[in-house]
């Protein structure tokens, strides 16, 4: 009977074991993993268990004694080491100061020391928020000097000089500046009483230029002189100069705005309708047209009235004299618009076109203004952009005509390159007193909805309207041999 009971008990145990084995092979296994007091249950073998392995900290510096004490006689302690963790490092803190951590786990931190005994605690945390700690001690030595010794040291050695570093910016003249060019000539004098390791220049947080080692040379009173163009983007540019010295880092912040509105726009508007020679027919509209253009430019566009000259029935000397004055006023950052409405003449035999000022004589060309004189002045006036608009019979030979207007250019790129362009109302033909050309020119300017209007786009807007309503074909082109680099004159809407 006893044997029968034991056999039955063994059968029950074997059945229970087989049942457990079958359950483990069914693909379901429950794991309880406890981490930092929180239970996480995974019911799917395909999910990996959470990272519960803390980072490994290896101290490389300072050197520790057998008692885990680092001796120091400085006010700060540089702590170097390496942290290893397969899941990735989140942060390394040394006495509450976040260390700089490289991609390979190398870390560096500098912590202040009190005189005497200091506890240094390194805490490394990985991305799964596991952390490990390393603790050691640093002993900063205290000076015990008697009063006579202090007096002797004071008499024997002068106080240690304090290094100084300054960044004196000469261009721009103020911390905030505005410019109409896409490259700004940054100039600064860096002075230092100790060696400079490197100098870096940033724009909007991105590195743009730098100097290191033997590039940093004394020049005059400056330990180093910065004189480099900084490329700007349209709008606000935050510029930072950073000087890294032996024992300090200093910086200078500047704000430079690149804006088309910073440029000065000059205009010379000429209307000739009255003539001293009775052999030249008088006109009715040129002065009115030039006056209306003056009003539109100064009211709707970025033309300061002080920079716009309106000449009504001027003589040759007045026109040439005004061009000469503009030559001394206009800088390479400025723009110039010249408008002429009046009689013109094309000399087929000489291949030269002329404007007729008020004192022009029909049978004596001495007071005519040839296009060769005009192009000479356009070459001598060193503007950024010059646009000539001639509502007269005018020489097509002053420019090489372009017929295609399908390409779309970025306004900024057009503005960056110098230009010398012309728009004329007709090509080797007489133009009527009532100018259809001017009618659609002023209409296109007044109805323009955009902040920036390139001259080529202005011409394309009015070209077909002029052709459909007159016998003339207006022309647009580049004035030859006076400095055109492929840019364009931009009409800039006045800010309201």
C-alpha positions as CSV (number, residue, x, y, z in Angstrom):
1,X,0.0,0.0,0.0
2,X,2.8,2.4,0.8
3,X,4.5,1.6,-2.5
4,X,1.3,2.3,-4.3
5,X,1.0,5.8,-2.6
6,X,4.6,6.7,-3.5
7,X,4.1,5.7,-7.1
8,X,1.0,7.9,-7.3
9,X,2.8,10.9,-5.8
10,X,5.7,10.5,-8.3
11,X,3.2,10.6,-11.1
12,X,1.7,13.8,-9.9
13,X,5.1,15.5,-9.7
14,X,6.1,14.4,-13.3
15,X,2.7,15.6,-14.6
16,X,3.3,19.0,-13.0
17,X,6.8,19.4,-14.4
18,X,5.6,18.5,-17.9
19,X,2.8,21.1,-17.6
20,X,5.4,23.8,-16.7
21,X,7.7,22.9,-19.5
22,X,4.8,23.0,-22.0
23,X,3.8,26.5,-20.8
24,X,7.4,27.8,-21.3
25,X,7.4,26.5,-24.8
26,X,4.1,28.2,-25.7
27,X,5.8,31.5,-26.5
28,X,4.7,33.5,-23.4
29,X,7.1,34.2,-20.6
30,X,6.6,36.7,-17.8
31,X,9.6,38.7,-16.6
32,X,9.5,41.0,-13.6
33,X,12.3,43.6,-13.7
34,X,12.6,46.0,-10.9
35,X,14.5,49.3,-11.5
36,X,14.7,52.1,-9.0
37,X,11.6,50.9,-7.2
38,X,9.4,50.7,-10.3
39,X,8.2,47.3,-11.6
40,X,8.0,46.9,-15.3
41,X,6.4,43.8,-16.8
42,X,7.3,42.5,-20.3
43,X,4.9,39.8,-21.7
44,X,6.5,39.5,-25.2
45,X,9.8,37.8,-25.8
46,X,10.4,40.1,-28.8
47,X,10.8,43.2,-26.5
48,X,14.2,43.8,-25.1
49,X,14.5,44.3,-21.3
50,X,15.2,47.9,-20.1
51,X,18.8,49.2,-19.8
52,X,19.7,48.7,-16.1
53,X,23.4,48.9,-16.4
54,X,25.0,52.1,-15.0
55,X,27.9,53.9,-16.7
56,X,31.5,53.0,-15.9
57,X,33.6,56.0,-14.8
58,X,37.4,56.0,-15.2
59,X,39.3,58.8,-13.6
60,X,42.3,60.0,-15.6
61,X,43.3,63.2,-13.7
62,X,44.0,64.3,-11.0
63,X,46.5,61.8,-9.6
64,X,45.2,60.3,-6.4
65,X,47.2,59.1,-3.4
66,X,46.5,55.7,-1.8
67,X,44.0,57.5,0.5
68,X,42.1,58.8,-2.6
69,X,43.3,62.3,-2.0
70,X,44.5,64.7,-4.7
71,X,47.0,67.4,-3.6
72,X,46.5,70.8,-5.0
73,X,47.8,74.4,-4.5
74,X,45.5,76.0,-7.0
75,X,42.1,77.6,-6.6
76,X,40.5,75.2,-9.1
77,X,40.8,71.5,-9.9
78,X,40.6,70.1,-13.5
79,X,38.9,66.7,-13.5
80,X,39.4,64.5,-16.5
81,X,38.2,61.1,-17.2
82,X,36.1,58.8,-19.4
83,X,32.6,57.4,-19.2
84,X,31.6,54.2,-20.9
85,X,28.0,53.1,-21.5
86,X,26.5,51.1,-24.3
87,X,23.2,53.0,-24.3
88,X,24.8,56.5,-24.5
89,X,25.7,59.2,-22.0
90,X,23.2,61.8,-20.9
91,X,25.3,64.0,-18.6
92,X,28.4,64.0,-16.4
93,X,28.3,66.3,-13.3
94,X,31.3,67.1,-11.2
95,X,30.3,68.8,-7.9
96,X,27.1,70.0,-9.6
97,X,29.0,71.5,-12.6
98,X,28.2,69.9,-15.9
99,X,31.3,68.6,-17.6
100,X,32.1,68.8,-21.3
101,X,31.7,65.3,-22.8
102,X,33.2,64.2,-26.1
103,X,31.6,61.7,-28.5
104,X,34.0,59.0,-27.2
105,X,33.0,59.5,-23.6
106,X,36.0,61.7,-22.6
107,X,34.9,64.4,-20.1
108,X,36.4,67.5,-18.7
109,X,35.3,69.8,-15.9
110,X,36.9,72.5,-13.7
111,X,35.6,72.9,-10.2
112,X,36.5,75.5,-7.5
113,X,38.4,74.4,-4.4
114,X,38.2,75.6,-0.9
115,X,41.4,75.9,1.2
116,X,41.7,72.6,3.0
117,X,39.7,69.4,2.5
118,X,37.3,69.1,-0.5
119,X,35.0,66.3,-1.5
120,X,34.8,65.7,-5.2
121,X,31.8,63.8,-6.5
122,X,31.5,62.7,-10.2
123,X,28.0,61.5,-11.2
124,X,27.5,60.0,-14.7
125,X,24.0,59.4,-16.0
126,X,23.1,57.5,-19.2
127,X,20.1,58.0,-21.4
128,X,18.1,55.4,-19.5
129,X,18.7,57.5,-16.3
130,X,21.0,54.9,-14.7
131,X,23.7,56.7,-12.8
132,X,27.0,55.8,-11.2
133,X,29.1,57.9,-8.8
134,X,32.7,58.3,-8.1
135,X,34.0,60.1,-5.0
136,X,37.4,61.3,-4.0
137,X,39.0,64.1,-2.1
138,X,41.2,67.1,-2.9
139,X,43.4,68.8,-0.4
140,X,44.2,72.4,-1.2
141,X,47.2,73.6,0.7
142,X,46.9,76.7,2.9
143,X,49.7,79.2,3.2
144,X,51.2,79.9,6.7
145,X,53.3,82.9,6.3
146,X,54.6,85.1,9.1
147,X,54.3,88.8,8.9
148,X,58.1,89.4,8.4
149,X,58.0,86.8,5.6
150,X,55.1,88.6,4.0
151,X,57.0,91.9,4.2
152,X,60.1,90.2,2.8
153,X,58.2,88.7,-0.1
154,X,56.5,92.1,-0.9
155,X,59.9,93.8,-1.0
156,X,61.5,91.1,-3.1
157,X,58.8,90.5,-5.7
158,X,56.4,92.8,-7.3
159,X,52.7,91.7,-7.4
160,X,51.9,89.4,-10.3
161,X,50.4,91.4,-13.1
162,X,46.8,90.7,-14.1
163,X,46.4,89.9,-17.9
164,X,44.0,92.2,-19.8
165,X,42.3,91.6,-23.1
166,X,40.3,94.1,-25.2
167,X,38.5,94.1,-28.5
168,X,38.1,97.5,-30.0
169,X,35.9,97.5,-33.1
170,X,36.6,100.4,-35.6
171,X,34.1,99.3,-38.3
172,X,31.2,99.4,-37.6
173,X,31.5,102.5,-35.5
174,X,28.7,101.4,-33.2
175,X,27.5,98.0,-31.9
176,X,24.5,98.3,-34.3
177,X,24.9,99.2,-38.0
178,X,23.0,99.0,-41.3
179,X,24.6,98.5,-44.7
180,X,23.4,98.1,-48.3
181,X,26.1,95.7,-49.3
182,X,26.2,91.9,-48.8
183,X,29.8,92.0,-47.6
184,X,30.7,94.1,-44.6
185,X,34.4,95.1,-44.0
186,X,34.8,94.1,-40.3
187,X,37.7,95.9,-38.6
188,X,38.9,95.5,-35.0
189,X,42.0,95.8,-32.9
190,X,42.6,93.0,-30.4
191,X,45.0,93.9,-27.5
192,X,46.3,91.4,-25.0
193,X,49.0,91.3,-22.3
194,X,49.3,87.5,-22.7
195,X,49.6,85.2,-25.7
196,X,46.4,84.6,-27.7
197,X,45.6,81.0,-28.7
198,X,43.0,81.7,-31.4
199,X,40.4,84.3,-32.6
200,X,37.1,83.2,-34.1
201,X,34.4,85.1,-35.9
202,X,30.7,83.9,-36.0
203,X,27.6,85.0,-37.9
204,X,24.3,84.0,-36.4
205,X,26.1,81.3,-34.4
206,X,27.9,79.8,-37.4
207,X,31.7,80.0,-37.8
208,X,32.8,82.3,-40.7
209,X,36.5,83.0,-40.1
210,X,39.3,82.3,-37.7
211,X,42.9,82.8,-36.9
212,X,45.3,80.5,-35.0
213,X,49.0,80.1,-34.2
214,X,51.4,82.0,-36.4
215,X,48.5,83.9,-38.1
216,X,48.1,86.0,-34.9
217,X,50.8,88.7,-35.4
218,X,51.4,92.0,-33.7
219,X,50.5,95.0,-35.9
220,X,51.2,98.4,-34.4
221,X,49.5,98.7,-31.0
222,X,47.3,95.7,-31.7
223,X,48.2,92.2,-30.7
224,X,46.1,91.3,-33.8
225,X,44.2,93.4,-36.3
226,X,41.0,92.0,-37.8
227,X,40.4,93.4,-41.3
228,X,38.2,91.0,-43.2
229,X,34.9,91.2,-45.2
230,X,32.1,89.3,-43.5
231,X,29.4,87.9,-45.9
232,X,25.9,88.9,-44.8
233,X,22.5,87.5,-45.4
234,X,19.6,89.9,-46.2
235,X,18.2,91.1,-42.9
236,X,19.6,91.1,-39.3
237,X,23.1,89.5,-38.8
238,X,24.4,88.8,-35.3
239,X,28.2,89.0,-35.4
240,X,30.4,87.7,-32.6
241,X,34.2,88.1,-32.2
242,X,35.7,85.6,-29.7
243,X,39.3,85.8,-28.4
244,X,40.7,82.7,-26.7
245,X,43.7,83.6,-24.6
246,X,45.9,81.7,-22.2
247,X,43.9,82.3,-19.1
248,X,40.7,83.9,-20.3
249,X,38.1,84.1,-23.1
250,X,36.6,87.5,-24.2
251,X,34.0,88.3,-26.9
252,X,32.4,91.2,-28.6
253,X,28.8,91.2,-30.0
254,X,27.7,93.3,-33.0
255,X,24.5,93.6,-35.0
256,X,24.7,94.4,-38.7
257,X,21.6,94.7,-40.8
258,X,21.9,94.2,-44.6
259,X,19.1,96.2,-46.2
260,X,18.5,97.7,-49.7
261,X,16.9,100.6,-47.8
262,X,20.4,101.6,-46.5
263,X,21.5,102.7,-50.0
264,X,21.0,106.2,-51.2
265,X,19.1,106.6,-54.4
266,X,19.9,109.6,-56.6
267,X,17.8,110.8,-59.5
268,X,18.4,113.4,-62.3
269,X,15.1,114.2,-64.1
270,X,15.3,116.3,-67.2
271,X,12.4,117.8,-69.1
272,X,13.1,119.8,-72.2
273,X,10.1,121.3,-74.1
274,X,11.1,125.0,-74.7
275,X,13.9,125.8,-77.2
276,X,15.7,129.1,-77.9
277,X,16.0,128.2,-81.6
278,X,12.6,128.8,-83.3
279,X,13.7,126.2,-85.9
280,X,13.2,123.5,-83.2
281,X,9.5,122.7,-82.5
282,X,8.5,123.1,-78.9
283,X,6.8,120.3,-76.9
284,X,4.0,120.3,-74.3
285,X,4.6,117.3,-72.1
286,X,8.3,116.7,-71.0
287,X,8.3,119.1,-68.0
288,X,5.0,117.7,-66.8
289,X,6.2,114.1,-67.2
290,X,9.5,114.8,-65.4
291,X,7.6,116.5,-62.5
292,X,5.1,113.6,-62.2
293,X,8.0,111.2,-62.1
294,X,9.6,113.3,-59.3
295,X,6.4,113.1,-57.3
296,X,6.1,109.3,-57.8
297,X,9.7,108.5,-56.9
298,X,9.8,110.7,-53.7
299,X,6.4,109.6,-52.5
300,X,6.1,105.9,-53.4
301,X,9.8,104.8,-53.7
302,X,13.0,105.1,-51.6
303,X,14.2,108.4,-53.1
304,X,15.0,111.2,-50.6
305,X,13.8,114.5,-52.2
306,X,17.3,116.0,-51.3
307,X,18.9,113.5,-53.6
308,X,16.5,114.1,-56.6
309,X,17.3,116.9,-59.0
310,X,14.5,118.1,-61.4
311,X,15.8,120.2,-64.3
312,X,13.1,122.1,-66.3
313,X,14.2,123.2,-69.8
314,X,17.9,123.2,-68.9
315,X,20.8,124.2,-71.1
316,X,23.7,121.9,-72.0
317,X,25.9,123.5,-69.4
318,X,23.3,122.9,-66.7
319,X,22.9,119.2,-67.6
320,X,26.7,118.6,-67.9
321,X,27.3,120.6,-64.7
322,X,24.7,118.5,-62.7
323,X,26.3,115.3,-64.0
324,X,29.7,116.5,-62.8
325,X,28.3,117.3,-59.3
326,X,26.7,113.9,-59.1
327,X,30.1,112.4,-59.8
328,X,31.5,113.8,-56.6
329,X,28.4,113.0,-54.5
330,X,27.7,109.4,-55.5
331,X,29.6,106.5,-53.9
332,X,29.9,102.9,-55.0
333,X,27.1,101.9,-52.6
334,X,24.6,104.4,-54.1
335,X,22.2,104.1,-57.1
336,X,21.4,106.6,-59.8
337,X,18.4,107.1,-62.1
338,X,18.6,109.5,-65.1
339,X,15.4,110.4,-66.9
340,X,15.3,112.5,-70.1
341,X,12.2,113.7,-72.0
342,X,12.6,116.0,-74.9
343,X,13.9,116.2,-78.5
344,X,16.6,113.8,-79.7
345,X,18.4,113.3,-82.9
346,X,20.1,110.3,-84.6
347,X,23.0,111.1,-87.0
348,X,23.0,108.2,-89.3
349,X,26.3,109.1,-91.0
350,X,28.2,109.4,-87.7
351,X,26.3,106.7,-85.9
352,X,25.7,109.0,-82.9
353,X,22.6,109.9,-81.0
354,X,22.0,113.4,-79.4
355,X,19.8,115.0,-76.8
356,X,18.7,118.6,-77.5
357,X,18.9,120.9,-74.4
358,X,17.1,124.3,-74.5
359,X,20.1,126.1,-76.1
360,X,20.5,123.6,-78.9
361,X,20.6,125.1,-82.4
362,X,19.1,123.2,-85.3
363,X,22.0,123.8,-87.7
364,X,24.9,123.9,-85.1
365,X,25.7,120.8,-83.0
366,X,27.9,122.6,-80.5
367,X,25.2,122.5,-77.8
368,X,23.9,119.1,-78.6
369,X,24.7,116.4,-76.1
370,X,26.1,113.3,-77.8
371,X,25.5,109.9,-76.3
372,X,29.3,109.5,-76.2
373,X,29.5,112.3,-73.6
374,X,26.7,110.7,-71.6
375,X,28.3,107.3,-71.5
376,X,31.6,108.9,-70.4
377,X,29.8,110.3,-67.4
378,X,28.0,107.1,-66.7
379,X,31.3,105.4,-66.6
380,X,32.8,108.1,-64.3
381,X,30.0,108.0,-61.8
382,X,30.9,105.0,-59.7
383,X,27.4,104.1,-58.6
384,X,26.2,100.6,-57.6
385,X,23.4,100.7,-60.2
386,X,22.6,103.3,-62.9
387,X,19.4,103.3,-64.9
388,X,18.9,105.6,-67.9
389,X,15.3,106.2,-69.1
390,X,15.1,108.2,-72.3
391,X,11.8,109.3,-73.7
392,X,13.2,110.6,-76.9
393,X,14.6,109.6,-80.2
394,X,17.7,108.0,-78.9
395,X,20.6,105.9,-80.2
396,X,20.1,102.1,-80.0
397,X,23.9,102.0,-80.2
398,X,24.3,103.1,-76.5
399,X,23.5,99.6,-75.4
400,X,23.4,96.1,-76.7
401,X,19.7,95.1,-76.8
402,X,18.4,92.1,-75.0
403,X,15.2,90.5,-76.3
404,X,14.6,87.7,-73.8
405,X,12.8,88.3,-70.5
406,X,11.8,84.8,-69.5
407,X,14.4,84.2,-66.7
408,X,13.4,85.0,-63.1
409,X,16.3,86.4,-61.1
410,X,16.5,86.6,-57.3
411,X,16.3,90.3,-56.3
412,X,19.3,89.9,-53.9
413,X,21.5,88.5,-56.7
414,X,20.5,91.3,-59.1
415,X,21.3,93.9,-56.5
416,X,24.7,92.5,-55.6
417,X,26.1,92.9,-59.1
418,X,26.8,96.3,-60.6
419,X,24.6,97.4,-63.4
420,X,24.4,100.1,-66.2
421,X,21.0,99.7,-67.9
422,X,18.9,101.8,-70.2
423,X,15.2,102.0,-71.2
424,X,14.3,104.0,-74.3
425,X,11.0,104.9,-75.8
426,X,11.9,104.3,-79.4
427,X,14.6,103.0,-81.7
428,X,15.9,105.5,-84.3
429,X,12.5,107.1,-84.8
430,X,10.8,110.3,-83.8
431,X,8.6,110.1,-80.7
432,X,5.3,112.0,-80.4
433,X,4.8,114.9,-77.9
434,X,2.1,113.0,-76.1
435,X,4.2,110.1,-74.8
436,X,2.5,106.7,-74.7
437,X,5.9,105.5,-73.4
438,X,5.7,107.7,-70.3
439,X,2.0,107.0,-69.8
440,X,2.7,103.3,-69.3
441,X,6.0,103.9,-67.4
442,X,4.4,105.9,-64.7
443,X,1.3,103.6,-64.7
444,X,3.6,100.6,-64.0
445,X,5.4,102.4,-61.2
446,X,2.3,103.6,-59.5
447,X,0.4,100.2,-59.7
448,X,3.4,98.1,-58.7
449,X,2.4,96.0,-55.7
450,X,5.8,94.6,-54.8
451,X,8.5,96.0,-52.5
452,X,11.2,95.4,-55.1
453,X,10.8,96.0,-58.8
454,X,13.8,95.3,-61.1
455,X,14.1,97.6,-64.1
456,X,13.9,94.7,-66.5
457,X,10.6,93.6,-64.9
458,X,9.3,97.2,-65.1
459,X,10.2,97.2,-68.9
460,X,8.5,93.9,-69.5
461,X,5.3,95.1,-67.8
462,X,5.0,98.2,-70.1
463,X,6.6,96.9,-73.4
464,X,3.6,95.4,-75.0
465,X,1.3,98.2,-73.9
466,X,3.6,100.7,-75.6
467,X,3.8,98.7,-78.8
468,X,0.0,98.2,-79.0
469,X,-0.7,101.9,-78.5
470,X,2.0,103.6,-80.5
471,X,4.3,103.2,-83.6
472,X,7.4,102.8,-81.5
473,X,9.1,99.7,-80.0
474,X,10.7,100.5,-76.6
475,X,14.1,99.1,-75.9
476,X,15.8,97.7,-72.8
477,X,19.5,96.9,-72.7
478,X,22.9,97.1,-71.1
479,X,24.9,100.3,-71.7
480,X,28.2,99.2,-73.2
481,X,31.7,99.6,-71.7
482,X,30.7,101.5,-68.5
483,X,31.0,98.8,-65.8
484,X,27.9,96.6,-66.1
485,X,28.4,93.2,-64.3
486,X,25.0,91.7,-64.9
487,X,23.0,93.2,-62.1
488,X,19.9,95.4,-62.3
489,X,18.5,98.7,-61.0
490,X,15.9,97.9,-58.3
491,X,13.0,100.3,-57.6
492,X,12.4,100.0,-53.8
493,X,9.0,100.8,-52.4
494,X,9.0,103.4,-49.6
495,X,8.2,102.0,-46.2
496,X,4.8,103.2,-45.0
